[in-house]
Amino acid sequence: MKGLWLENNQLQLRTDISIPEPPSTEALVRVLYAGICNTDLELKRGYYPYTGILGHEFVGVVEQGPEHLVNQRVVGEINAVCGHCRFCRTGQPTHCENRTVLGIVNRHGAFADYLCLPVENLHPVPDNVPSEVATFTEPLAAALEIQQQVALGVNDRVLVVGDGKLGQLVAQTLALTGCELLVVGRHREKLANLEARGIKTGLAEAVTDRAFDISVECTGNPEGFAIARRALRPRGTLVLKSTYAGNISIDASSLVVDEITLIGSRCGPFPAALQLLATGQVDVQPLIHARYPLSEGLFAFELAQRRGVLKVLLEIS
């Protein structure tokens, strides 16, 4: 089968990869679409020493697995867990000590004709959700994780820093809480997507320092972190949604003096994400910048790295 293979920070299109053979607890999924994520770009830059097929945002059709799933469109949670470590036993499987992670840690990913995942990770896609839209389930679930970690209400002033792919999804999900929301970025055409949904936006330079209860950093760069940090009032909460290939410098003393809560946030609830897509409460269509067949995957990656580009999808089959 074909697949985009990462090794020593070099990406190549291979055509000699064996179709995976799923163990008894897993299903074989034929991938329909897969989305290029910032994490994929960071892996290519050396964020984590991964070798194998990249990709973790996907929708596909089950070809081998339980009868009730065969020929069904599915999306899949990316963490394959052991079920018996302390985190699995206490209901925190995304932190499983023995986990593999689709296209990220010791498990081949979605930028290929086929992938394998545990059956328990798979979620059927509602009939009214187009396959392209379903590709956004994983990042939308990650955006919803913020609400699992932080209590949000109508009296909270919330800042989202970043108008890219993840920032757009975070903003749409946070807007549903009724909080007083501001999204800042550097691309007026991206911010216009949110303004069309009635979400207040602005340029990053306009952020008022020490004015927000919660800030969410979605840029993955030190400048975005600095904006999100200085926007917080004392005892505010800073949520980090981005992965960073490099290190960032922080003023630790200011975190102590202002008693800032710093929260890392990643994987989230798939059923809730699928529900939002099925009901149209989140609109992802304006976020699709381009579509390319897997055979043009290397060019698609180059495009995805360009400033101002939103989601690039790979059409696998």
C-alpha beads as a LAMMPS data file, in Angstrom:
LAMMPS data file: protein, C-alpha beads

317 atoms
316 bonds

1 atom types
1 bond types

-500.0 500.0 xlo xhi
-500.0 500.0 ylo yhi
-500.0 500.0 zlo zhi

Masses

1 110.0

Atoms # bond

1 1 1 0.000 0.000 0.000
2 1 1 0.958 3.685 -0.278
3 1 1 1.812 5.826 2.717
4 1 1 3.636 8.967 3.818
5 1 1 6.613 7.716 5.801
6 1 1 8.613 9.859 8.242
7 1 1 12.155 8.902 9.174
8 1 1 14.996 11.100 10.466
9 1 1 12.773 14.160 9.964
10 1 1 12.457 13.326 6.262
11 1 1 9.076 12.597 4.695
12 1 1 8.715 10.300 1.697
13 1 1 5.890 8.689 -0.252
14 1 1 6.349 4.923 -0.149
15 1 1 4.447 2.381 -2.225
16 1 1 5.939 -0.764 -0.712
17 1 1 4.307 -0.767 2.722
18 1 1 2.545 -3.968 3.734
19 1 1 -1.164 -3.762 4.502
20 1 1 -1.430 -4.169 8.288
21 1 1 -2.921 -7.306 9.777
22 1 1 -5.080 -6.385 12.776
23 1 1 -4.904 -8.454 15.959
24 1 1 -8.157 -9.899 17.268
25 1 1 -8.991 -6.810 19.341
26 1 1 -8.464 -4.393 16.469
27 1 1 -10.107 -3.479 13.167
28 1 1 -8.658 -2.841 9.727
29 1 1 -9.838 0.515 8.398
30 1 1 -9.595 1.690 4.796
31 1 1 -8.869 5.395 5.052
32 1 1 -11.071 7.763 3.058
33 1 1 -9.743 11.166 4.119
34 1 1 -7.055 12.341 6.500
35 1 1 -6.201 15.845 7.655
36 1 1 -2.733 17.338 8.038
37 1 1 -2.401 18.689 11.571
38 1 1 0.117 21.021 13.192
39 1 1 1.304 18.040 15.234
40 1 1 2.235 16.283 11.982
41 1 1 4.231 19.347 10.967
42 1 1 5.921 19.487 14.376
43 1 1 6.818 15.789 14.156
44 1 1 8.507 16.478 10.841
45 1 1 10.456 19.269 12.567
46 1 1 11.590 16.920 15.323
47 1 1 9.000 17.396 18.071
48 1 1 9.223 13.651 18.863
49 1 1 11.551 10.976 17.432
50 1 1 8.889 9.143 15.446
51 1 1 9.523 6.772 12.544
52 1 1 6.626 5.467 10.491
53 1 1 3.407 6.562 8.791
54 1 1 2.158 9.951 9.964
55 1 1 -1.454 11.078 10.408
56 1 1 -4.100 10.856 13.124
57 1 1 -7.110 12.844 11.883
58 1 1 -9.113 10.510 9.640
59 1 1 -12.356 9.003 8.529
60 1 1 -12.477 5.542 7.005
61 1 1 -14.468 2.377 6.364
62 1 1 -14.030 -0.774 8.440
63 1 1 -13.016 -3.689 6.221
64 1 1 -12.133 -6.228 8.924
65 1 1 -13.571 -6.237 12.429
66 1 1 -16.828 -6.825 14.317
67 1 1 -19.817 -7.484 12.094
68 1 1 -21.682 -4.400 13.324
69 1 1 -18.828 -2.155 12.138
70 1 1 -17.856 -3.784 8.834
71 1 1 -18.602 -1.429 5.910
72 1 1 -19.400 1.377 8.346
73 1 1 -17.729 4.772 8.197
74 1 1 -15.799 5.430 11.392
75 1 1 -13.478 7.884 13.072
76 1 1 -11.045 6.782 15.740
77 1 1 -9.566 7.894 19.035
78 1 1 -5.813 7.947 18.623
79 1 1 -4.596 6.436 21.912
80 1 1 -4.438 2.632 21.970
81 1 1 -4.234 1.706 25.645
82 1 1 -3.279 -1.295 27.757
83 1 1 -6.315 -1.304 30.068
84 1 1 -4.428 -2.324 33.216
85 1 1 -1.970 0.438 34.181
86 1 1 -2.830 2.892 36.964
87 1 1 -4.173 5.485 34.519
88 1 1 -6.387 3.003 32.685
89 1 1 -7.690 1.648 36.001
90 1 1 -8.590 5.146 37.212
91 1 1 -10.446 6.217 34.052
92 1 1 -7.627 8.257 32.508
93 1 1 -6.775 6.126 29.463
94 1 1 -5.342 8.965 27.376
95 1 1 -2.413 8.918 29.827
96 1 1 -1.942 5.136 29.663
97 1 1 1.665 4.351 30.556
98 1 1 1.882 1.755 27.784
99 1 1 -0.126 3.474 25.072
100 1 1 0.669 3.706 21.411
101 1 1 -0.621 6.761 19.552
102 1 1 -1.824 6.752 15.966
103 1 1 0.803 8.325 13.752
104 1 1 2.673 9.751 16.743
105 1 1 4.013 7.063 19.091
106 1 1 4.817 3.484 18.003
107 1 1 1.724 3.056 15.787
108 1 1 1.470 3.678 12.059
109 1 1 -0.958 6.447 11.206
110 1 1 -3.629 7.547 8.767
111 1 1 -1.628 8.879 5.808
112 1 1 -1.868 5.494 4.125
113 1 1 -4.414 3.278 2.421
114 1 1 -5.112 1.338 5.632
115 1 1 -4.661 1.609 9.381
116 1 1 -5.422 -0.490 12.454
117 1 1 -6.992 0.632 15.716
118 1 1 -8.614 -1.130 18.670
119 1 1 -12.308 -1.691 18.105
120 1 1 -13.087 0.229 21.303
121 1 1 -11.464 3.337 19.766
122 1 1 -13.815 3.477 16.791
123 1 1 -16.949 5.606 16.518
124 1 1 -19.508 5.292 13.701
125 1 1 -20.060 8.491 11.733
126 1 1 -23.673 9.732 11.526
127 1 1 -25.133 9.422 8.022
128 1 1 -25.683 13.160 7.669
129 1 1 -22.010 14.029 8.317
130 1 1 -19.989 14.184 5.077
131 1 1 -16.692 12.318 5.134
132 1 1 -14.662 15.523 4.708
133 1 1 -16.423 16.996 7.733
134 1 1 -15.921 13.832 9.789
135 1 1 -12.162 14.241 9.336
136 1 1 -12.360 17.082 11.858
137 1 1 -13.701 14.881 14.668
138 1 1 -10.345 14.368 16.397
139 1 1 -9.292 18.046 16.532
140 1 1 -12.829 19.096 17.451
141 1 1 -12.788 16.612 20.325
142 1 1 -9.452 18.095 21.412
143 1 1 -11.055 21.536 21.420
144 1 1 -13.918 20.237 23.582
145 1 1 -11.447 18.859 26.117
146 1 1 -11.003 22.400 27.446
147 1 1 -14.546 22.290 28.782
148 1 1 -13.759 18.990 30.524
149 1 1 -10.890 20.674 32.358
150 1 1 -12.070 24.232 33.037
151 1 1 -15.453 25.443 34.263
152 1 1 -16.708 28.126 31.876
153 1 1 -19.679 30.401 32.302
154 1 1 -21.317 33.535 30.949
155 1 1 -19.373 35.736 33.362
156 1 1 -15.938 34.526 32.249
157 1 1 -13.785 36.642 29.964
158 1 1 -11.991 34.219 27.655
159 1 1 -9.230 34.879 25.138
160 1 1 -8.222 32.505 22.332
161 1 1 -4.820 33.274 20.855
162 1 1 -4.470 31.934 17.332
163 1 1 -6.689 31.979 14.241
164 1 1 -5.411 28.763 12.691
165 1 1 -7.053 25.375 12.384
166 1 1 -7.157 24.545 16.079
167 1 1 -7.897 28.097 17.208
168 1 1 -10.935 28.189 14.922
169 1 1 -12.352 24.991 16.422
170 1 1 -11.577 26.057 19.984
171 1 1 -13.297 29.369 19.372
172 1 1 -16.453 27.795 17.962
173 1 1 -16.758 25.354 20.861
174 1 1 -16.099 27.989 23.530
175 1 1 -18.657 30.318 21.953
176 1 1 -21.326 27.701 22.704
177 1 1 -20.758 28.220 26.457
178 1 1 -21.965 31.825 26.319
179 1 1 -18.729 33.177 27.778
180 1 1 -17.425 36.630 26.864
181 1 1 -15.078 35.506 24.110
182 1 1 -12.382 37.252 22.087
183 1 1 -10.269 35.524 19.429
184 1 1 -7.092 37.203 18.244
185 1 1 -4.775 36.402 15.367
186 1 1 -2.801 37.894 12.508
187 1 1 -4.899 36.929 9.487
188 1 1 -8.008 39.015 8.856
189 1 1 -9.355 36.503 6.326
190 1 1 -9.233 33.727 8.938
191 1 1 -10.794 35.882 11.624
192 1 1 -13.598 36.656 9.178
193 1 1 -14.694 32.989 9.419
194 1 1 -15.412 33.515 13.104
195 1 1 -16.901 36.973 12.709
196 1 1 -19.447 35.437 10.326
197 1 1 -20.572 33.268 13.258
198 1 1 -20.941 36.261 15.569
199 1 1 -17.670 35.686 17.437
200 1 1 -15.720 38.786 18.439
201 1 1 -12.234 38.935 16.928
202 1 1 -9.244 41.261 16.777
203 1 1 -5.583 41.478 15.959
204 1 1 -3.108 40.134 18.490
205 1 1 -1.631 43.569 19.158
206 1 1 -4.965 44.781 20.547
207 1 1 -5.078 42.435 23.559
208 1 1 -5.465 44.226 26.880
209 1 1 -3.066 42.953 29.518
210 1 1 -4.433 41.413 32.733
211 1 1 -8.023 41.565 31.496
212 1 1 -9.041 37.905 31.017
213 1 1 -10.011 35.068 33.336
214 1 1 -8.967 32.320 30.913
215 1 1 -6.686 32.336 27.900
216 1 1 -6.188 29.507 25.438
217 1 1 -2.924 29.357 23.483
218 1 1 -3.355 27.799 20.030
219 1 1 -0.395 29.161 18.066
220 1 1 2.426 26.826 19.063
221 1 1 4.954 29.640 19.171
222 1 1 6.568 31.629 22.022
223 1 1 4.960 34.901 20.960
224 1 1 1.495 33.390 21.239
225 1 1 2.340 32.051 24.684
226 1 1 3.511 35.494 25.782
227 1 1 0.269 37.118 24.608
228 1 1 -1.874 34.505 26.336
229 1 1 0.095 34.861 29.579
230 1 1 0.104 38.627 29.867
231 1 1 -3.609 38.790 29.066
232 1 1 -4.490 36.990 32.309
233 1 1 -5.624 38.618 35.501
234 1 1 -4.222 37.264 38.802
235 1 1 -5.458 33.731 39.493
236 1 1 -6.314 33.304 35.843
237 1 1 -6.018 30.058 33.894
238 1 1 -3.764 29.508 30.882
239 1 1 -4.682 26.531 28.691
240 1 1 -2.036 25.218 26.302
241 1 1 -3.459 23.459 23.239
242 1 1 -0.350 23.480 21.036
243 1 1 2.629 21.190 20.758
244 1 1 6.035 22.856 20.404
245 1 1 8.996 21.473 18.480
246 1 1 11.361 23.697 20.495
247 1 1 11.477 25.139 23.995
248 1 1 9.921 28.353 25.213
249 1 1 11.112 30.678 27.966
250 1 1 8.665 31.674 30.680
251 1 1 8.781 34.061 33.598
252 1 1 8.136 31.507 36.325
253 1 1 8.112 34.153 39.036
254 1 1 5.166 35.930 37.438
255 1 1 3.217 32.672 37.440
256 1 1 3.855 32.348 41.167
257 1 1 3.106 35.974 42.046
258 1 1 -0.126 36.033 40.025
259 1 1 -1.024 32.476 41.082
260 1 1 -1.658 31.416 37.491
261 1 1 -3.037 27.959 36.756
262 1 1 -1.310 26.372 33.747
263 1 1 -3.156 23.492 32.064
264 1 1 -2.020 21.274 29.219
265 1 1 -4.889 20.040 27.058
266 1 1 -5.021 17.536 24.207
267 1 1 -7.355 14.596 23.436
268 1 1 -11.073 14.976 24.069
269 1 1 -14.561 13.388 23.766
270 1 1 -15.415 11.946 20.336
271 1 1 -19.178 11.426 20.897
272 1 1 -19.654 15.096 21.768
273 1 1 -17.616 16.165 18.749
274 1 1 -19.642 13.989 16.386
275 1 1 -22.843 15.397 17.868
276 1 1 -21.733 18.970 17.169
277 1 1 -20.880 18.057 13.586
278 1 1 -24.158 16.193 13.078
279 1 1 -26.219 19.106 14.397
280 1 1 -24.252 21.788 12.585
281 1 1 -23.380 23.652 15.760
282 1 1 -19.773 23.764 14.541
283 1 1 -19.026 24.543 10.890
284 1 1 -15.750 23.151 9.557
285 1 1 -16.298 23.565 5.816
286 1 1 -14.717 27.064 5.683
287 1 1 -11.583 25.600 7.280
288 1 1 -10.826 23.277 4.336
289 1 1 -8.123 25.033 2.329
290 1 1 -7.311 22.300 -0.188
291 1 1 -7.635 18.604 -1.013
292 1 1 -4.939 16.433 -2.586
293 1 1 -4.680 12.741 -3.400
294 1 1 -2.234 10.743 -1.299
295 1 1 0.057 10.515 -4.340
296 1 1 0.570 14.283 -4.006
297 1 1 1.034 14.098 -0.263
298 1 1 4.509 15.635 -0.223
299 1 1 3.247 18.758 -1.978
300 1 1 0.247 18.824 0.353
301 1 1 2.630 18.877 3.316
302 1 1 4.586 21.749 1.797
303 1 1 1.365 23.690 1.340
304 1 1 0.172 22.953 4.877
305 1 1 3.341 24.556 6.275
306 1 1 2.780 27.869 4.511
307 1 1 1.675 30.868 6.503
308 1 1 -2.061 31.486 6.355
309 1 1 -3.068 28.002 5.159
310 1 1 -5.853 26.271 7.064
311 1 1 -6.719 22.565 6.791
312 1 1 -5.242 20.505 3.967
313 1 1 -6.970 17.164 3.437
314 1 1 -5.539 14.060 1.826
315 1 1 -7.965 12.018 -0.276
316 1 1 -6.819 8.480 0.395
317 1 1 -9.474 6.323 -1.277

Bonds

1 1 1 2
2 1 2 3
3 1 3 4
4 1 4 5
5 1 5 6
6 1 6 7
7 1 7 8
8 1 8 9
9 1 9 10
10 1 10 11
11 1 11 12
12 1 12 13
13 1 13 14
14 1 14 15
15 1 15 16
16 1 16 17
17 1 17 18
18 1 18 19
19 1 19 20
20 1 20 21
21 1 21 22
22 1 22 23
23 1 23 24
24 1 24 25
25 1 25 26
26 1 26 27
27 1 27 28
28 1 28 29
29 1 29 30
30 1 30 31
31 1 31 32
32 1 32 33
33 1 33 34
34 1 34 35
35 1 35 36
36 1 36 37
37 1 37 38
38 1 38 39
39 1 39 40
40 1 40 41
41 1 41 42
42 1 42 43
43 1 43 44
44 1 44 45
45 1 45 46
46 1 46 47
47 1 47 48
48 1 48 49
49 1 49 50
50 1 50 51
51 1 51 52
52 1 52 53
53 1 53 54
54 1 54 55
55 1 55 56
56 1 56 57
57 1 57 58
58 1 58 59
59 1 59 60
60 1 60 61
61 1 61 62
62 1 62 63
63 1 63 64
64 1 64 65
65 1 65 66
66 1 66 67
67 1 67 68
68 1 68 69
69 1 69 70
70 1 70 71
71 1 71 72
72 1 72 73
73 1 73 74
74 1 74 75
75 1 75 76
76 1 76 77
77 1 77 78
78 1 78 79
79 1 79 80
80 1 80 81
81 1 81 82
82 1 82 83
83 1 83 84
84 1 84 85
85 1 85 86
86 1 86 87
87 1 87 88
88 1 88 89
89 1 89 90
90 1 90 91
91 1 91 92
92 1 92 93
93 1 93 94
94 1 94 95
95 1 95 96
96 1 96 97
97 1 97 98
98 1 98 99
99 1 99 100
100 1 100 101
101 1 101 102
102 1 102 103
103 1 103 104
104 1 104 105
105 1 105 106
106 1 106 107
107 1 107 108
108 1 108 109
109 1 109 110
110 1 110 111
111 1 111 112
112 1 112 113
113 1 113 114
114 1 114 115
115 1 115 116
116 1 116 117
117 1 117 118
118 1 118 119
119 1 119 120
120 1 120 121
121 1 121 122
122 1 122 123
123 1 123 124
124 1 124 125
125 1 125 126
126 1 126 127
127 1 127 128
128 1 128 129
129 1 129 130
130 1 130 131
131 1 131 132
132 1 132 133
133 1 133 134
134 1 134 135
135 1 135 136
136 1 136 137
137 1 137 138
138 1 138 139
139 1 139 140
140 1 140 141
141 1 141 142
142 1 142 143
143 1 143 144
144 1 144 145
145 1 145 146
146 1 146 147
147 1 147 148
148 1 148 149
149 1 149 150
150 1 150 151
151 1 151 152
152 1 152 153
153 1 153 154
154 1 154 155
155 1 155 156
156 1 156 157
157 1 157 158
158 1 158 159
159 1 159 160
160 1 160 161
161 1 161 162
162 1 162 163
163 1 163 164
164 1 164 165
165 1 165 166
166 1 166 167
167 1 167 168
168 1 168 169
169 1 169 170
170 1 170 171
171 1 171 172
172 1 172 173
173 1 173 174
174 1 174 175
175 1 175 176
176 1 176 177
177 1 177 178
178 1 178 179
179 1 179 180
180 1 180 181
181 1 181 182
182 1 182 183
183 1 183 184
184 1 184 185
185 1 185 186
186 1 186 187
187 1 187 188
188 1 188 189
189 1 189 190
190 1 190 191
191 1 191 192
192 1 192 193
193 1 193 194
194 1 194 195
195 1 195 196
196 1 196 197
197 1 197 198
198 1 198 199
199 1 199 200
200 1 200 201
201 1 201 202
202 1 202 203
203 1 203 204
204 1 204 205
205 1 205 206
206 1 206 207
207 1 207 208
208 1 208 209
209 1 209 210
210 1 210 211
211 1 211 212
212 1 212 213
213 1 213 214
214 1 214 215
215 1 215 216
216 1 216 217
217 1 217 218
218 1 218 219
219 1 219 220
220 1 220 221
221 1 221 222
222 1 222 223
223 1 223 224
224 1 224 225
225 1 225 226
226 1 226 227
227 1 227 228
228 1 228 229
229 1 229 230
230 1 230 231
231 1 231 232
232 1 232 233
233 1 233 234
234 1 234 235
235 1 235 236
236 1 236 237
237 1 237 238
238 1 238 239
239 1 239 240
240 1 240 241
241 1 241 242
242 1 242 243
243 1 243 244
244 1 244 245
245 1 245 246
246 1 246 247
247 1 247 248
248 1 248 249
249 1 249 250
250 1 250 251
251 1 251 252
252 1 252 253
253 1 253 254
254 1 254 255
255 1 255 256
256 1 256 257
257 1 257 258
258 1 258 259
259 1 259 260
260 1 260 261
261 1 261 262
262 1 262 263
263 1 263 264
264 1 264 265
265 1 265 266
266 1 266 267
267 1 267 268
268 1 268 269
269 1 269 270
270 1 270 271
271 1 271 272
272 1 272 273
273 1 273 274
274 1 274 275
275 1 275 276
276 1 276 277
277 1 277 278
278 1 278 279
279 1 279 280
280 1 280 281
281 1 281 282
282 1 282 283
283 1 283 284
284 1 284 285
285 1 285 286
286 1 286 287
287 1 287 288
288 1 288 289
289 1 289 290
290 1 290 291
291 1 291 292
292 1 292 293
293 1 293 294
294 1 294 295
295 1 295 296
296 1 296 297
297 1 297 298
298 1 298 299
299 1 299 300
300 1 300 301
301 1 301 302
302 1 302 303
303 1 303 304
304 1 304 305
305 1 305 306
306 1 306 307
307 1 307 308
308 1 308 309
309 1 309 310
310 1 310 311
311 1 311 312
312 1 312 313
313 1 313 314
314 1 314 315
315 1 315 316
316 1 316 317
